[in-house]
């Protein structure tokens, strides 16, 4: 048995005295693609940000010692307003050489380096954020809500890109998405969250119509667990 790359035990997160996550426990093994599913406002983004140390919490979050985390945030619209080009953006974090290599690995030509961030299409910008997260060679990638339906060169979606990178770089991926087809196609473990944990396990086993209805349709108060 490989030691888990991440152990979360009885995690509770409160922001401005509102309980966002209650009593969540799960483990991630090396090479997993773990998807976090749930309705808007369920705490998915908060969970990722808590795992990378942005929010305070109670409970246990244990990363394996050798973990290097790359984080692809949901949206960073203000970055597109900063008048710098792609190369300058990467120089904040790495060298031109590494930037070139990484940008090539996500399918860009060298000419992208001189493009201003504000002139990129939403699909290009998203790939730039993925590339940016790959700087310093992480072994875990946290990926928040890729914008659905962005096409790269016609058929290659951001998910295909992610899983190509996963293979090439031996990544463990934690992914927040609403796209169930992606979960069934790529993910080997799912955590369903609506502030309280609803279910977890292998997607094909746990994502029944009943669970999905419970996850997306009802109000939270109906299934708050009392221990």
Order of alpha helices (4+ residues) and beta strands (2+ residues): beta-beta-beta-alpha-beta-beta-alpha-alpha-alpha-beta-beta-beta-alpha-beta-alpha-beta-beta-alpha-alpha
